[in-house]
Amino acid sequence: MSTADKIFIDNIRDILSNGVWDTDFAVRPKWSDGTPAHTVKKFAIVNRYDLAKEFPIITLRKTNFEAAVDELFWIWQKKSNDIKQLNSRIWDAWADENGSIGKAYGYQLGIKHEYKEGLFDQVDRVLYDLSHNPNSRRMITNMYVHADLSAMNLYPCAYSMTFNVSGGRLCGVLNQRSQDMLTANNWNVVQYAVLFHLFASVSNLEVGELVHVIADAHIYDRHIPILEGLLDNVQFDAPSFNIRNKRENFYDYKVEDLELKGYEFTPLKGKIEVAV
């Protein structure tokens, strides 16, 4: 069993056994047929992944590694809010007629600010500090900007990162205000594990611990039978993560530069509906 599988199973069992339902309240999300999409949730789940020991992708079902990395690059490399620059359709439901999701996600990372060392956007500021001042306790990115919330088609879910170098290892905390555990939990973990590997590589650091803090960890009502089935699936050992082509610049990396070796998983039966 991979560590990611164990953490995921423990989270799901905890939510299903001890979570709080919102069925007594009016809720914003709806299913495609217009039915309110209710959830059961736990508050403030904290998961820790040592990236030096294992790449945290679940094997209970497939996490689409290439699509997850593509979205990561869309946000952190391209700093884009234009879904036409994505190779998947995952943002279609939140885009306007021009393909924009508003002033959300990558848009916020790309805004430049003046520092005493020069003009940086949030990503470049972190990369600069990792190379020039790795002992800094000020390496933070934040996409949850209150002044722009009204111009975002979806408020950021995974919204802030705190980076910290400890003993030559790049560690950090990913803060997430809300998470659909079936559709997005391991997707986000995989994305930020990749980000850590790449930031560490271009900064001559080793990877360390990724801590994932989820304020509202929830399961949608129609997802419960799917998750209950997943818990009985065969589990495999975690695959190994490999950078096939090492780049000196983070922005030069492409999806095809990265690979998972030996990724085995149990195929998912049926399609997962997403509440919007």
C-alpha atoms as an extended CHARMM CRD file, in Angstrom:
* protein
*
       276  EXT
         1         1  MET       CA              0.0000000000        0.0000000000        0.0000000000  PROA      1               0.0000000000
         2         2  SER       CA              1.2760000000        3.4600000000       -0.8440000000  PROA      2               0.0000000000
         3         3  THR       CA              1.3300000000        6.1430000000        1.8300000000  PROA      3               0.0000000000
         4         4  ALA       CA             -0.9620000000        8.2650000000       -0.3490000000  PROA      4               0.0000000000
         5         5  ASP       CA             -3.5130000000        5.4190000000       -0.4620000000  PROA      5               0.0000000000
         6         6  LYS       CA             -3.4110000000        5.0060000000        3.3190000000  PROA      6               0.0000000000
         7         7  ILE       CA             -3.8520000000        8.7350000000        3.9500000000  PROA      7               0.0000000000
         8         8  PHE       CA             -6.7180000000        8.9280000000        1.4450000000  PROA      8               0.0000000000
         9         9  ILE       CA             -8.5100000000        5.9020000000        2.9330000000  PROA      9               0.0000000000
        10        10  ASP       CA             -8.1130000000        7.2510000000        6.4740000000  PROA      10              0.0000000000
        11        11  ASN       CA             -9.5020000000       10.6380000000        5.4030000000  PROA      11              0.0000000000
        12        12  ILE       CA            -12.5430000000        9.1210000000        3.6690000000  PROA      12              0.0000000000
        13        13  ARG       CA            -13.3750000000        6.7680000000        6.5280000000  PROA      13              0.0000000000
        14        14  ASP       CA            -13.0520000000        9.6020000000        9.0320000000  PROA      14              0.0000000000
        15        15  ILE       CA            -15.3370000000       11.8960000000        7.0360000000  PROA      15              0.0000000000
        16        16  LEU       CA            -17.9670000000        9.1930000000        6.4540000000  PROA      16              0.0000000000
        17        17  SER       CA            -17.9140000000        8.0770000000       10.1070000000  PROA      17              0.0000000000
        18        18  ASN       CA            -17.5020000000       11.3740000000       11.9210000000  PROA      18              0.0000000000
        19        19  GLY       CA            -18.4070000000       14.1060000000        9.4410000000  PROA      19              0.0000000000
        20        20  VAL       CA            -21.1340000000       16.7400000000        9.5670000000  PROA      20              0.0000000000
        21        21  TRP       CA            -23.8830000000       16.9070000000        6.9170000000  PROA      21              0.0000000000
        22        22  ASP       CA            -25.2170000000       20.1330000000        5.3810000000  PROA      22              0.0000000000
        23        23  THR       CA            -28.5990000000       18.6910000000        4.4260000000  PROA      23              0.0000000000
        24        24  ASP       CA            -30.4340000000       21.1430000000        6.7000000000  PROA      24              0.0000000000
        25        25  PHE       CA            -29.0940000000       24.1120000000        4.7450000000  PROA      25              0.0000000000
        26        26  ALA       CA            -29.5380000000       25.6020000000        1.2880000000  PROA      26              0.0000000000
        27        27  VAL       CA            -26.3530000000       24.9320000000       -0.7110000000  PROA      27              0.0000000000
        28        28  ARG       CA            -24.8270000000       26.6140000000       -3.7570000000  PROA      28              0.0000000000
        29        29  PRO       CA            -23.5580000000       23.5560000000       -5.7290000000  PROA      29              0.0000000000
        30        30  LYS       CA            -25.9820000000       21.6980000000       -7.9690000000  PROA      30              0.0000000000
        31        31  TRP       CA            -25.8890000000       18.4670000000       -9.9130000000  PROA      31              0.0000000000
        32        32  SER       CA            -26.4490000000       18.5770000000      -13.6790000000  PROA      32              0.0000000000
        33        33  ASP       CA            -30.1530000000       17.7840000000      -13.1750000000  PROA      33              0.0000000000
        34        34  GLY       CA            -30.5580000000       20.7890000000      -10.8500000000  PROA      34              0.0000000000
        35        35  THR       CA            -30.6590000000       18.7770000000       -7.6140000000  PROA      35              0.0000000000
        36        36  PRO       CA            -28.8280000000       20.4100000000       -4.6840000000  PROA      36              0.0000000000
        37        37  ALA       CA            -25.4510000000       18.7550000000       -4.1230000000  PROA      37              0.0000000000
        38        38  HSD       CA            -25.1470000000       18.1470000000       -0.3790000000  PROA      38              0.0000000000
        39        39  THR       CA            -21.9860000000       17.0910000000        1.4120000000  PROA      39              0.0000000000
        40        40  VAL       CA            -20.6350000000       15.4760000000        4.5540000000  PROA      40              0.0000000000
        41        41  LYS       CA            -17.4440000000       17.1260000000        5.7980000000  PROA      41              0.0000000000
        42        42  LYS       CA            -14.6620000000       17.2760000000        8.3610000000  PROA      42              0.0000000000
        43        43  PHE       CA            -13.0100000000       20.5260000000        9.3830000000  PROA      43              0.0000000000
        44        44  ALA       CA             -9.2320000000       21.0300000000        9.1810000000  PROA      44              0.0000000000
        45        45  ILE       CA             -7.7300000000       17.8150000000        7.9200000000  PROA      45              0.0000000000
        46        46  VAL       CA             -3.9160000000       17.9090000000        7.8960000000  PROA      46              0.0000000000
        47        47  ASN       CA             -1.9620000000       15.4230000000        5.7480000000  PROA      47              0.0000000000
        48        48  ARG       CA              1.8300000000       15.0920000000        5.5930000000  PROA      48              0.0000000000
        49        49  TYR       CA              3.7570000000       13.6140000000        2.6480000000  PROA      49              0.0000000000
        50        50  ASP       CA              7.5140000000       13.0370000000        2.7280000000  PROA      50              0.0000000000
        51        51  LEU       CA              8.3750000000       13.4930000000       -0.9420000000  PROA      51              0.0000000000
        52        52  ALA       CA             11.8850000000       12.1070000000       -0.4390000000  PROA      52              0.0000000000
        53        53  LYS       CA             10.3870000000        8.7240000000        0.4530000000  PROA      53              0.0000000000
        54        54  GLU       CA              7.5090000000        8.3720000000       -1.9800000000  PROA      54              0.0000000000
        55        55  PHE       CA              5.6480000000       10.1410000000       -4.7470000000  PROA      55              0.0000000000
        56        56  PRO       CA              2.1060000000       10.6580000000       -3.3520000000  PROA      56              0.0000000000
        57        57  ILE       CA             -0.2080000000        9.3960000000       -6.0640000000  PROA      57              0.0000000000
        58        58  ILE       CA             -3.0390000000        7.0310000000       -5.1460000000  PROA      58              0.0000000000
        59        59  THR       CA             -3.4190000000        3.6110000000       -6.7610000000  PROA      59              0.0000000000
        60        60  LEU       CA             -7.0190000000        2.9830000000       -5.6430000000  PROA      60              0.0000000000
        61        61  ARG       CA             -7.9640000000        4.6490000000       -8.9160000000  PROA      61              0.0000000000
        62        62  LYS       CA             -6.0750000000        6.5060000000      -11.6010000000  PROA      62              0.0000000000
        63        63  THR       CA             -5.0440000000       10.1010000000      -11.0920000000  PROA      63              0.0000000000
        64        64  ASN       CA             -4.4020000000       11.5660000000      -14.5450000000  PROA      64              0.0000000000
        65        65  PHE       CA             -0.7830000000       12.6170000000      -14.0140000000  PROA      65              0.0000000000
        66        66  GLU       CA             -0.3020000000       14.3830000000      -17.3570000000  PROA      66              0.0000000000
        67        67  ALA       CA             -3.5240000000       16.4040000000      -17.0840000000  PROA      67              0.0000000000
        68        68  ALA       CA             -2.7480000000       17.3710000000      -13.4830000000  PROA      68              0.0000000000
        69        69  VAL       CA              0.7160000000       18.6160000000      -14.4550000000  PROA      69              0.0000000000
        70        70  ASP       CA             -0.7090000000       20.4530000000      -17.4580000000  PROA      70              0.0000000000
        71        71  GLU       CA             -3.0740000000       22.3840000000      -15.1690000000  PROA      71              0.0000000000
        72        72  LEU       CA             -0.2280000000       23.0370000000      -12.7200000000  PROA      72              0.0000000000
        73        73  PHE       CA              1.8480000000       24.5900000000      -15.5230000000  PROA      73              0.0000000000
        74        74  TRP       CA             -1.1770000000       26.5810000000      -16.7070000000  PROA      74              0.0000000000
        75        75  ILE       CA             -1.3480000000       28.1940000000      -13.2710000000  PROA      75              0.0000000000
        76        76  TRP       CA              2.3110000000       28.3830000000      -12.1850000000  PROA      76              0.0000000000
        77        77  GLN       CA              4.1890000000       28.7270000000      -15.4950000000  PROA      77              0.0000000000
        78        78  LYS       CA              1.7560000000       30.4230000000      -17.8770000000  PROA      78              0.0000000000
        79        79  LYS       CA             -0.0030000000       32.2420000000      -15.0020000000  PROA      79              0.0000000000
        80        80  SER       CA             -3.0700000000       32.0640000000      -17.1700000000  PROA      80              0.0000000000
        81        81  ASN       CA             -6.8090000000       32.4750000000      -16.6860000000  PROA      81              0.0000000000
        82        82  ASP       CA             -7.5850000000       31.4530000000      -20.2840000000  PROA      82              0.0000000000
        83        83  ILE       CA             -8.8960000000       27.8870000000      -20.5550000000  PROA      83              0.0000000000
        84        84  LYS       CA             -7.9230000000       27.7760000000      -24.2390000000  PROA      84              0.0000000000
        85        85  GLN       CA             -4.3370000000       27.3750000000      -23.0000000000  PROA      85              0.0000000000
        86        86  LEU       CA             -5.2860000000       24.1510000000      -21.1940000000  PROA      86              0.0000000000
        87        87  ASN       CA             -5.2570000000       20.7070000000      -22.7700000000  PROA      87              0.0000000000
        88        88  SER       CA             -8.2310000000       19.4930000000      -20.7260000000  PROA      88              0.0000000000
        89        89  ARG       CA            -11.8500000000       20.5880000000      -20.2650000000  PROA      89              0.0000000000
        90        90  ILE       CA            -11.8500000000       20.6950000000      -16.4560000000  PROA      90              0.0000000000
        91        91  TRP       CA            -12.4370000000       24.4540000000      -16.2710000000  PROA      91              0.0000000000
        92        92  ASP       CA            -15.1380000000       24.7220000000      -18.9280000000  PROA      92              0.0000000000
        93        93  ALA       CA            -17.9900000000       25.0370000000      -16.4240000000  PROA      93              0.0000000000
        94        94  TRP       CA            -16.4330000000       28.1400000000      -14.8450000000  PROA      94              0.0000000000
        95        95  ALA       CA            -15.2760000000       29.9870000000      -17.9820000000  PROA      95              0.0000000000
        96        96  ASP       CA            -17.0900000000       32.8480000000      -19.6780000000  PROA      96              0.0000000000
        97        97  GLU       CA            -17.8490000000       33.1170000000      -23.4070000000  PROA      97              0.0000000000
        98        98  ASN       CA            -14.2540000000       34.2110000000      -24.0540000000  PROA      98              0.0000000000
        99        99  GLY       CA            -12.7200000000       31.2960000000      -22.1690000000  PROA      99              0.0000000000
       100       100  SER       CA            -11.6700000000       33.3620000000      -19.1470000000  PROA      100             0.0000000000
       101       101  ILE       CA            -12.1250000000       32.3840000000      -15.4900000000  PROA      101             0.0000000000
       102       102  GLY       CA            -11.6320000000       36.0070000000      -14.4470000000  PROA      102             0.0000000000
       103       103  LYS       CA             -8.9560000000       37.3060000000      -12.0940000000  PROA      103             0.0000000000
       104       104  ALA       CA             -8.3950000000       33.8810000000      -10.5620000000  PROA      104             0.0000000000
       105       105  TYR       CA             -5.5690000000       31.3950000000      -10.0040000000  PROA      105             0.0000000000
       106       106  GLY       CA             -2.7190000000       32.0390000000      -12.4620000000  PROA      106             0.0000000000
       107       107  TYR       CA             -3.8100000000       35.6190000000      -13.0220000000  PROA      107             0.0000000000
       108       108  GLN       CA             -2.9500000000       36.4090000000       -9.4070000000  PROA      108             0.0000000000
       109       109  LEU       CA              0.4410000000       34.6840000000       -9.5280000000  PROA      109             0.0000000000
       110       110  GLY       CA              1.4210000000       36.7590000000      -12.5690000000  PROA      110             0.0000000000
       111       111  ILE       CA              0.8330000000       40.2050000000      -11.0610000000  PROA      111             0.0000000000
       112       112  LYS       CA              4.1850000000       41.9260000000      -10.5330000000  PROA      112             0.0000000000
       113       113  HSD       CA              5.1160000000       43.7700000000       -7.3430000000  PROA      113             0.0000000000
       114       114  GLU       CA              8.0260000000       46.0350000000       -6.5100000000  PROA      114             0.0000000000
       115       115  TYR       CA             10.5580000000       44.7210000000       -3.9950000000  PROA      115             0.0000000000
       116       116  LYS       CA             13.8920000000       46.1590000000       -2.9240000000  PROA      116             0.0000000000
       117       117  GLU       CA             15.5910000000       43.5150000000       -5.1000000000  PROA      117             0.0000000000
       118       118  GLY       CA             13.4890000000       44.3650000000       -8.1570000000  PROA      118             0.0000000000
       119       119  LEU       CA             10.1590000000       43.7050000000       -9.8600000000  PROA      119             0.0000000000
       120       120  PHE       CA              8.7990000000       40.1710000000       -9.3040000000  PROA      120             0.0000000000
       121       121  ASP       CA              5.5740000000       38.2760000000       -9.6170000000  PROA      121             0.0000000000
       122       122  GLN       CA              4.8000000000       35.7670000000       -6.8460000000  PROA      122             0.0000000000
       123       123  VAL       CA              6.3800000000       32.7390000000       -8.5350000000  PROA      123             0.0000000000
       124       124  ASP       CA              9.5600000000       34.5770000000       -9.5080000000  PROA      124             0.0000000000
       125       125  ARG       CA              9.8450000000       35.9640000000       -5.9840000000  PROA      125             0.0000000000
       126       126  VAL       CA              9.8720000000       32.4610000000       -4.4850000000  PROA      126             0.0000000000
       127       127  LEU       CA             12.3270000000       31.1550000000       -7.0740000000  PROA      127             0.0000000000
       128       128  TYR       CA             14.6090000000       34.1310000000       -6.4220000000  PROA      128             0.0000000000
       129       129  ASP       CA             14.5740000000       33.5510000000       -2.6680000000  PROA      129             0.0000000000
       130       130  LEU       CA             15.1550000000       29.8130000000       -2.9950000000  PROA      130             0.0000000000
       131       131  SER       CA             18.3680000000       30.5710000000       -4.8910000000  PROA      131             0.0000000000
       132       132  HSD       CA             19.5110000000       33.7250000000       -3.0720000000  PROA      132             0.0000000000
       133       133  ASN       CA             18.0520000000       33.4840000000        0.4200000000  PROA      133             0.0000000000
       134       134  PRO       CA             16.8990000000       29.9120000000        1.1310000000  PROA      134             0.0000000000
       135       135  ASN       CA             16.7470000000       30.5470000000        4.8920000000  PROA      135             0.0000000000
       136       136  SER       CA             13.9940000000       33.1170000000        4.3710000000  PROA      136             0.0000000000
       137       137  ARG       CA             10.7980000000       32.6050000000        6.3610000000  PROA      137             0.0000000000
       138       138  ARG       CA              8.8890000000       34.8730000000        3.9800000000  PROA      138             0.0000000000
       139       139  MET       CA              8.4280000000       32.6330000000        0.9330000000  PROA      139             0.0000000000
       140       140  ILE       CA              4.6540000000       32.7180000000        0.5030000000  PROA      140             0.0000000000
       141       141  THR       CA              2.2780000000       32.8090000000       -2.4520000000  PROA      141             0.0000000000
       142       142  ASN       CA             -1.3840000000       33.7700000000       -2.1680000000  PROA      142             0.0000000000
       143       143  MET       CA             -4.1470000000       33.6540000000       -4.7830000000  PROA      143             0.0000000000
       144       144  TYR       CA             -7.0030000000       34.6270000000       -2.4430000000  PROA      144             0.0000000000
       145       145  VAL       CA             -7.0340000000       38.3750000000       -3.0260000000  PROA      145             0.0000000000
       146       146  HSD       CA            -10.1630000000       39.9470000000       -1.5420000000  PROA      146             0.0000000000
       147       147  ALA       CA            -10.0800000000       42.9980000000       -3.8050000000  PROA      147             0.0000000000
       148       148  ASP       CA            -10.4620000000       40.7170000000       -6.8510000000  PROA      148             0.0000000000
       149       149  LEU       CA            -12.8840000000       38.0750000000       -5.5560000000  PROA      149             0.0000000000
       150       150  SER       CA            -15.8560000000       39.6510000000       -7.3320000000  PROA      150             0.0000000000
       151       151  ALA       CA            -13.9630000000       39.3120000000      -10.6240000000  PROA      151             0.0000000000
       152       152  MET       CA            -13.2170000000       35.5850000000      -10.1310000000  PROA      152             0.0000000000
       153       153  ASN       CA            -15.5210000000       32.9970000000      -11.6910000000  PROA      153             0.0000000000
       154       154  LEU       CA            -14.4990000000       30.6050000000       -8.8970000000  PROA      154             0.0000000000
       155       155  TYR       CA            -12.7740000000       31.5410000000       -5.6600000000  PROA      155             0.0000000000
       156       156  PRO       CA             -9.4120000000       29.7180000000       -5.3720000000  PROA      156             0.0000000000
       157       157  CYS       CA             -9.6670000000       26.3920000000       -3.5330000000  PROA      157             0.0000000000
       158       158  ALA       CA             -5.9590000000       25.6440000000       -3.0910000000  PROA      158             0.0000000000
       159       159  TYR       CA             -5.0150000000       29.2520000000       -2.4930000000  PROA      159             0.0000000000
       160       160  SER       CA             -1.6830000000       29.6660000000       -0.6980000000  PROA      160             0.0000000000
       161       161  MET       CA              1.7380000000       28.0930000000       -0.3290000000  PROA      161             0.0000000000
       162       162  THR       CA              4.3520000000       28.6330000000        2.3590000000  PROA      162             0.0000000000
       163       163  PHE       CA              7.7830000000       27.4140000000        1.2630000000  PROA      163             0.0000000000
       164       164  ASN       CA             10.5150000000       26.6040000000        3.7840000000  PROA      164             0.0000000000
       165       165  VAL       CA             14.0040000000       25.1690000000        3.3780000000  PROA      165             0.0000000000
       166       166  SER       CA             15.0380000000       22.9510000000        6.2730000000  PROA      166             0.0000000000
       167       167  GLY       CA             18.3020000000       21.0040000000        6.2600000000  PROA      167             0.0000000000
       168       168  GLY       CA             18.7180000000       21.5080000000        2.5260000000  PROA      168             0.0000000000
       169       169  ARG       CA             15.2230000000       20.1070000000        1.8770000000  PROA      169             0.0000000000
       170       170  LEU       CA             12.4090000000       22.1030000000        0.3150000000  PROA      170             0.0000000000
       171       171  CYS       CA              9.3280000000       21.7800000000        2.5190000000  PROA      171             0.0000000000
       172       172  GLY       CA              6.0550000000       23.6240000000        2.5470000000  PROA      172             0.0000000000
       173       173  VAL       CA              2.4290000000       24.0140000000        3.5320000000  PROA      173             0.0000000000
       174       174  LEU       CA             -0.3850000000       23.9980000000        0.9790000000  PROA      174             0.0000000000
       175       175  ASN       CA             -3.5060000000       25.7040000000        2.3310000000  PROA      175             0.0000000000
       176       176  GLN       CA             -6.8530000000       24.7830000000        0.8200000000  PROA      176             0.0000000000
       177       177  ARG       CA            -10.1460000000       26.3680000000        1.8580000000  PROA      177             0.0000000000
       178       178  SER       CA            -12.3280000000       23.6270000000        0.3380000000  PROA      178             0.0000000000
       179       179  GLN       CA            -11.8520000000       20.2230000000       -1.2630000000  PROA      179             0.0000000000
       180       180  ASP       CA            -14.0570000000       17.7450000000       -3.1010000000  PROA      180             0.0000000000
       181       181  MET       CA            -12.2600000000       14.6620000000       -1.7970000000  PROA      181             0.0000000000
       182       182  LEU       CA            -13.1800000000       12.2670000000       -4.6060000000  PROA      182             0.0000000000
       183       183  THR       CA            -12.4830000000       14.4450000000       -7.6270000000  PROA      183             0.0000000000
       184       184  ALA       CA             -9.7210000000       16.7690000000       -6.4400000000  PROA      184             0.0000000000
       185       185  ASN       CA             -7.8520000000       15.5600000000       -3.3700000000  PROA      185             0.0000000000
       186       186  ASN       CA             -5.1100000000       13.4830000000       -4.9370000000  PROA      186             0.0000000000
       187       187  TRP       CA             -5.1010000000       15.6810000000       -8.0460000000  PROA      187             0.0000000000
       188       188  ASN       CA             -3.9300000000       18.6480000000       -5.9600000000  PROA      188             0.0000000000
       189       189  VAL       CA             -1.4600000000       16.5640000000       -3.9430000000  PROA      189             0.0000000000
       190       190  VAL       CA              0.1380000000       15.2760000000       -7.1550000000  PROA      190             0.0000000000
       191       191  GLN       CA              0.3370000000       18.7870000000       -8.6090000000  PROA      191             0.0000000000
       192       192  TYR       CA              2.1030000000       20.3100000000       -5.6350000000  PROA      192             0.0000000000
       193       193  ALA       CA              4.3980000000       17.3100000000       -5.2300000000  PROA      193             0.0000000000
       194       194  VAL       CA              5.5330000000       17.9420000000       -8.8180000000  PROA      194             0.0000000000
       195       195  LEU       CA              5.9260000000       21.6630000000       -8.1060000000  PROA      195             0.0000000000
       196       196  PHE       CA              8.1670000000       20.8710000000       -5.1370000000  PROA      196             0.0000000000
       197       197  HSD       CA             10.3050000000       18.5060000000       -7.1910000000  PROA      197             0.0000000000
       198       198  LEU       CA             10.7890000000       21.1050000000       -9.9130000000  PROA      198             0.0000000000
       199       199  PHE       CA             11.4090000000       24.0470000000       -7.5750000000  PROA      199             0.0000000000
       200       200  ALA       CA             13.9300000000       21.9230000000       -5.6560000000  PROA      200             0.0000000000
       201       201  SER       CA             15.6480000000       20.8240000000       -8.8510000000  PROA      201             0.0000000000
       202       202  VAL       CA             16.1990000000       24.3400000000      -10.2180000000  PROA      202             0.0000000000
       203       203  SER       CA             17.2830000000       25.5890000000       -6.7740000000  PROA      203             0.0000000000
       204       204  ASN       CA             19.8220000000       22.7990000000       -6.0220000000  PROA      204             0.0000000000
       205       205  LEU       CA             17.7680000000       21.5050000000       -3.1220000000  PROA      205             0.0000000000
       206       206  GLU       CA             16.3640000000       18.1320000000       -2.1250000000  PROA      206             0.0000000000
       207       207  VAL       CA             12.6270000000       17.5920000000       -1.7580000000  PROA      207             0.0000000000
       208       208  GLY       CA             11.2370000000       17.4340000000        1.7480000000  PROA      208             0.0000000000
       209       209  GLU       CA              7.8010000000       17.3820000000        3.3000000000  PROA      209             0.0000000000
       210       210  LEU       CA              4.5700000000       18.6240000000        1.7600000000  PROA      210             0.0000000000
       211       211  VAL       CA              1.9290000000       19.4280000000        4.3740000000  PROA      211             0.0000000000
       212       212  HSD       CA             -1.6220000000       19.7270000000        3.0220000000  PROA      212             0.0000000000
       213       213  VAL       CA             -4.1200000000       21.6150000000        5.1930000000  PROA      213             0.0000000000
       214       214  ILE       CA             -7.7620000000       21.3340000000        4.0980000000  PROA      214             0.0000000000
       215       215  ALA       CA            -10.2160000000       23.5680000000        5.9470000000  PROA      215             0.0000000000
       216       216  ASP       CA            -13.4160000000       22.0000000000        4.5400000000  PROA      216             0.0000000000
       217       217  ALA       CA            -12.7650000000       18.4140000000        3.4250000000  PROA      217             0.0000000000
       218       218  HSD       CA            -16.0490000000       17.1750000000        1.9990000000  PROA      218             0.0000000000
       219       219  ILE       CA            -17.6760000000       14.2980000000        0.1610000000  PROA      219             0.0000000000
       220       220  TYR       CA            -20.6980000000       14.8850000000       -2.0780000000  PROA      220             0.0000000000
       221       221  ASP       CA            -23.7630000000       12.7230000000       -1.5050000000  PROA      221             0.0000000000
       222       222  ARG       CA            -23.6500000000       11.0930000000       -4.9690000000  PROA      222             0.0000000000
       223       223  HSD       CA            -19.9580000000       10.2830000000       -4.5410000000  PROA      223             0.0000000000
       224       224  ILE       CA            -20.3990000000        8.1110000000       -1.4570000000  PROA      224             0.0000000000
       225       225  PRO       CA            -21.1830000000        4.8290000000       -3.2860000000  PROA      225             0.0000000000
       226       226  ILE       CA            -18.1650000000        5.3720000000       -5.5530000000  PROA      226             0.0000000000
       227       227  LEU       CA            -15.8620000000        5.9810000000       -2.5890000000  PROA      227             0.0000000000
       228       228  GLU       CA            -17.2030000000        3.0100000000       -0.6710000000  PROA      228             0.0000000000
       229       229  GLY       CA            -16.3280000000        0.8770000000       -3.6900000000  PROA      229             0.0000000000
       230       230  LEU       CA            -12.8440000000        2.3820000000       -3.9490000000  PROA      230             0.0000000000
       231       231  LEU       CA            -11.9890000000        1.4750000000       -0.3690000000  PROA      231             0.0000000000
       232       232  ASP       CA            -12.1650000000       -2.2080000000       -1.2980000000  PROA      232             0.0000000000
       233       233  ASN       CA             -9.9240000000       -1.8820000000       -4.3630000000  PROA      233             0.0000000000
       234       234  VAL       CA             -6.5590000000       -3.5850000000       -4.6490000000  PROA      234             0.0000000000
       235       235  GLN       CA             -3.7410000000       -1.2340000000       -3.6690000000  PROA      235             0.0000000000
       236       236  PHE       CA             -0.3270000000       -1.1380000000       -5.3100000000  PROA      236             0.0000000000
       237       237  ASP       CA              3.0530000000        0.2410000000       -4.3290000000  PROA      237             0.0000000000
       238       238  ALA       CA              3.6890000000        3.8640000000       -5.1810000000  PROA      238             0.0000000000
       239       239  PRO       CA              5.4180000000        4.5690000000       -8.5140000000  PROA      239             0.0000000000
       240       240  SER       CA              8.6790000000        6.4820000000       -8.7280000000  PROA      240             0.0000000000
       241       241  PHE       CA              8.7860000000       10.0410000000      -10.0240000000  PROA      241             0.0000000000
       242       242  ASN       CA             11.4640000000       10.8470000000      -12.5680000000  PROA      242             0.0000000000
       243       243  ILE       CA             12.5950000000       14.0370000000      -14.2820000000  PROA      243             0.0000000000
       244       244  ARG       CA             13.6050000000       12.7640000000      -17.7010000000  PROA      244             0.0000000000
       245       245  ASN       CA             15.0360000000       16.0670000000      -18.8860000000  PROA      245             0.0000000000
       246       246  LYS       CA             16.4310000000       18.3370000000      -16.1860000000  PROA      246             0.0000000000
       247       247  ARG       CA             16.0980000000       22.0380000000      -16.9130000000  PROA      247             0.0000000000
       248       248  GLU       CA             17.8890000000       24.9450000000      -15.2730000000  PROA      248             0.0000000000
       249       249  ASN       CA             14.8320000000       27.1750000000      -15.5380000000  PROA      249             0.0000000000
       250       250  PHE       CA             11.4490000000       26.2080000000      -14.0610000000  PROA      250             0.0000000000
       251       251  TYR       CA              9.6430000000       27.8160000000      -17.0010000000  PROA      251             0.0000000000
       252       252  ASP       CA             11.3850000000       25.5150000000      -19.4810000000  PROA      252             0.0000000000
       253       253  TYR       CA              9.7880000000       22.3720000000      -18.0830000000  PROA      253             0.0000000000
       254       254  LYS       CA              7.1560000000       20.5840000000      -20.1460000000  PROA      254             0.0000000000
       255       255  VAL       CA              4.8040000000       17.7710000000      -19.2270000000  PROA      255             0.0000000000
       256       256  GLU       CA              6.8120000000       15.3200000000      -21.3380000000  PROA      256             0.0000000000
       257       257  ASP       CA              9.9480000000       16.0490000000      -19.2660000000  PROA      257             0.0000000000
       258       258  LEU       CA              8.3440000000       14.1820000000      -16.3610000000  PROA      258             0.0000000000
       259       259  GLU       CA              7.2890000000       10.5960000000      -15.8810000000  PROA      259             0.0000000000
       260       260  LEU       CA              5.9940000000        8.0810000000      -13.3750000000  PROA      260             0.0000000000
       261       261  LYS       CA              7.7010000000        4.7000000000      -13.4650000000  PROA      261             0.0000000000
       262       262  GLY       CA              5.6500000000        1.6720000000      -12.5110000000  PROA      262             0.0000000000
       263       263  TYR       CA              2.3170000000        3.4100000000      -11.9110000000  PROA      263             0.0000000000
       264       264  GLU       CA             -0.2750000000        0.6780000000      -11.3280000000  PROA      264             0.0000000000
       265       265  PHE       CA             -3.8720000000        1.4180000000      -10.3730000000  PROA      265             0.0000000000
       266       266  THR       CA             -7.3480000000       -0.0720000000      -10.3000000000  PROA      266             0.0000000000
       267       267  PRO       CA             -9.4500000000        1.2710000000      -13.2070000000  PROA      267             0.0000000000
       268       268  LEU       CA            -12.4670000000        3.3030000000      -12.1470000000  PROA      268             0.0000000000
       269       269  LYS       CA            -15.8600000000        1.9300000000      -13.1160000000  PROA      269             0.0000000000
       270       270  GLY       CA            -18.1120000000        4.6130000000      -14.5610000000  PROA      270             0.0000000000
       271       271  LYS       CA            -17.7720000000        8.3800000000      -14.6850000000  PROA      271             0.0000000000
       272       272  ILE       CA            -17.5980000000       10.7940000000      -11.7560000000  PROA      272             0.0000000000
       273       273  GLU       CA            -20.1470000000       13.6100000000      -11.8930000000  PROA      273             0.0000000000
       274       274  VAL       CA            -18.8800000000       16.9850000000      -10.7440000000  PROA      274             0.0000000000
       275       275  ALA       CA            -21.1290000000       19.3280000000       -8.8060000000  PROA      275             0.0000000000
       276       276  VAL       CA            -21.0340000000       22.9410000000      -10.0310000000  PROA      276             0.0000000000
